[in-house]
Amino acid sequence: MLAQLFTDAAEACGGFSPLTATLLLKAADDLCSGGVTTRVMAGYERDRMGTVPGLRFTAALHRLVLEGRAPGLAKHYPSVGGSPHLETLWDDVLPVLHEHTDELRGRIGATVVQTNEPGRSAPLFGGLQVAAQHAAAVAGRRTPFPVRLLEIGASAGLNLHPDRIAYRAAEDEVHGDPDSPFTLDPQWTGRPEADLTRPLRIVDREGCDLNPVDLSTEDGRLTLSSFVWADQLDRWDRLQSALELAALDPAPVQRATGPNWLAERLATPVPDVLTVVWHSVVWQYVSPADRAEGRAILAAAAARATPEAPLALLVYEPRRTHTGYEFRLLLKTWPAGASLRLGSGGGHGIPFTWEQQSWD
Ligand SMILES: C[S@@+](CC[C@H](N)C(=O)[O-])C[C@H]1O[C@@H](n2cnc3c(N)ncnc32)[C@H](O)[C@@H]1O
């Protein structure tokens, strides 16, 4: 079962990260033959697929490399200047697994997947523009609504700053904040159905997370970095830029599961702003009971929304299709009752294709 989850994870990242895919496949073989990986993963044999134990395993190894505590393995890791040799990789992993068995097992158990991916700010930025302008049209306003952004499963809060990033959509086409120290190439096909030259104003931003990451600490930054696939240097650079940007004015992320936190914030409609509830690649980790409660809280808040105190739900989550996974950007607005699929893209938000249609 666990070996199968490792194999599935290898399949999901294989086209993007040969290093991670190889680690996962070799570890799956080792699990099947009762090797040292069995001891590293002891206690997690029944972990749910959604908790992605394979990625917690590769992140725990990556962290040892980043801390300089696995020098024999570091030569395969581009994140620390190495170059992967996939044929000999596992030979260099085995001594690390033997030496750090207990520590690795502890770390794999203590962490949930903490991929706080700033690339997802690009679909978020476009989705917020659509939502703010759509709500303004419903209310008969000429200017888009300012946004109050509430994120469930915000991790370190790196995606709470979508208005502060420069999105270079083409050589001569920059959206967001052109003076930002953080420039993203969003790799867009098509464009959101919104006027992107209008400024996106976020007047309030906060998140919650079951296990928030404190980006002001070395430990927090290492946790986030360890979840980047080590041979994806563009993502590595993106994360470091996002960390620097967020550190200028960190957004609060409270330790909480979604329902209670959301209930407090949605109890009373807030006039003259569009309240947006946002989550990306979180739903799979949330328990069925919390999901049901979250939906009920949102439905009650939706019933209280008015044209002058509107509410929106914006999500970027995976859907299994017959060819693998598709990540879709979905928007619901109240009181208008619009339900839109804005487009779809890669798991990390880039590339992304804008193609607006109704969502049933
Ligand atoms: C894969 S990360 C995604 C982080 C962020 N949304 C992003 O897209 O970059 C999943 C996050 O969900 C959080 N999480 C998992 N279960 C949760 C729950 N029940 N309530 C709130 N956050 C949760 C985890 O701690 C983790 O930070």
The ligand as a Gaussian input file, in Angstrom:
#p B3LYP/6-31G(d) Opt

LIG

0 1
 C        0.309000      21.507000       0.096000
 S        0.244000      22.770000       1.316000
 C       -0.450000      24.109000       0.353000
 C       -0.136000      25.454000       0.954000
 C       -0.713000      26.646000       0.200000
 N       -2.151000      26.593000       0.170000
 C       -0.172000      26.742000      -1.199000
 O       -0.917000      26.489000      -2.152000
 O        0.994000      27.088000      -1.365000
 C       -1.150000      22.247000       2.309000
 C       -1.338000      23.103000       3.555000
 O       -2.597000      22.777000       4.127000
 C       -2.465000      22.797000       5.551000
 N       -3.568000      22.017000       6.112000
 C       -3.760000      20.696000       6.058000
 N       -4.908000      20.347000       6.665000
 C       -5.483000      21.496000       7.092000
 C       -6.688000      21.817000       7.793000
 N       -7.538000      20.859000       8.175000
 N       -6.946000      23.117000       8.066000
 C       -6.075000      24.087000       7.707000
 N       -4.914000      23.840000       7.040000
 C       -4.625000      22.566000       6.742000
 C       -1.082000      22.213000       5.755000
 O       -0.562000      22.503000       7.031000
 C       -0.310000      22.887000       4.627000
 O        0.220000      24.130000       5.034000

